[in-house]
Amino acid sequence: MLQRPTVSSVIMGARDEKQLRENLASADWKLTADLVARLDAASESTPPYPYWHHRQFIERMAGRGTLQIHRHQSRRVRAHGEIPDQEAL
């Protein structure tokens, strides 16, 4: 989890000392990009409406090269994690 840019800390719990030691040892693990991609795919879920609809629209328009974002819209939508900066497109 700590490899992700948006994660700054991890909270662990344990029912006994053995599990605590195992959990603490796992903090040193480094997952490969392939393993992270497989875990992401396995845990992917459909976001609630309207976010799934926005994502489909953005992907469709970005794929066509026709998506244009106005400056005031990009700030508002970026706050919800939906659209990257126009420069990134």
C-alpha positions as CSV (number, residue, x, y, z in Angstrom):
1,M,0.0,0.0,0.0
2,L,2.8,2.4,0.8
3,Q,4.0,2.2,-2.8
4,R,0.9,4.1,-3.9
5,P,1.4,7.8,-4.3
6,T,-1.9,8.6,-2.5
7,V,-1.2,6.4,0.6
8,S,0.8,8.1,3.4
9,S,0.2,5.5,6.2
10,V,-1.2,2.1,6.8
11,I,-3.2,1.1,9.8
12,M,-2.7,-2.5,10.9
13,G,-4.5,-4.6,13.5
14,A,-3.7,-8.0,15.1
15,R,-5.5,-10.4,17.3
16,D,-2.2,-11.7,18.9
17,E,1.5,-11.2,19.0
18,K,2.2,-13.6,16.2
19,Q,-0.1,-11.9,13.8
20,L,1.3,-8.5,14.8
21,R,4.8,-9.7,13.9
22,E,3.6,-11.0,10.6
23,N,1.8,-7.8,9.8
24,L,4.8,-5.7,10.7
25,A,7.1,-7.8,8.5
26,S,4.8,-7.3,5.6
27,A,5.5,-3.6,5.6
28,D,8.8,-4.3,3.9
29,W,7.3,-6.1,0.9
30,K,7.7,-4.5,-2.5
31,L,5.2,-5.7,-5.0
32,T,6.0,-5.8,-8.7
33,A,4.0,-3.7,-11.2
34,D,2.5,-6.9,-12.5
35,L,1.2,-8.0,-9.1
36,V,-0.1,-4.5,-8.3
37,A,-2.0,-4.6,-11.7
38,R,-3.4,-8.0,-10.9
39,L,-4.6,-6.9,-7.4
40,D,-6.1,-3.8,-8.9
41,A,-8.0,-5.8,-11.5
42,A,-9.2,-8.3,-8.8
43,S,-10.5,-5.5,-6.5
44,E,-11.9,-3.2,-9.1
45,S,-15.5,-2.2,-8.5
46,T,-18.0,0.0,-10.4
47,P,-18.2,3.5,-8.9
48,P,-21.7,4.8,-8.0
49,Y,-23.6,7.0,-10.4
50,P,-22.8,9.6,-11.6
51,Y,-19.1,8.7,-11.4
52,W,-19.3,5.6,-13.7
53,H,-21.1,7.7,-16.3
54,H,-18.5,10.5,-16.2
55,R,-15.6,8.0,-16.5
56,Q,-17.2,6.4,-19.6
57,F,-17.7,9.8,-21.2
58,I,-14.2,10.9,-20.4
59,E,-12.6,7.7,-21.7
60,R,-14.7,7.9,-24.9
61,M,-13.9,11.6,-25.6
62,A,-10.2,11.3,-24.6
63,G,-9.9,8.3,-27.0
64,R,-11.2,10.4,-29.8
65,G,-9.0,13.3,-29.0
66,T,-12.1,15.6,-28.7
67,L,-12.1,16.2,-25.0
68,Q,-11.5,19.8,-24.1
69,I,-11.6,21.0,-20.5
70,H,-12.2,24.5,-19.5
71,R,-9.9,25.8,-16.6
72,H,-12.7,26.3,-14.1
73,Q,-14.3,22.9,-14.9
74,S,-11.0,21.0,-14.6
75,R,-10.4,22.3,-11.0
76,R,-13.8,21.3,-9.9
77,V,-13.8,17.8,-11.5
78,R,-10.1,17.1,-10.6
79,A,-11.1,17.4,-6.9
80,H,-13.3,14.3,-7.4
81,G,-10.5,12.4,-9.2
82,E,-12.3,12.2,-12.5
83,I,-10.3,14.1,-15.1
84,P,-6.5,14.7,-15.3
85,D,-5.1,18.1,-16.3
86,Q,-5.8,19.1,-19.9
87,E,-2.0,19.0,-20.4
88,A,-1.9,15.4,-19.4
89,L,-4.4,14.5,-22.2
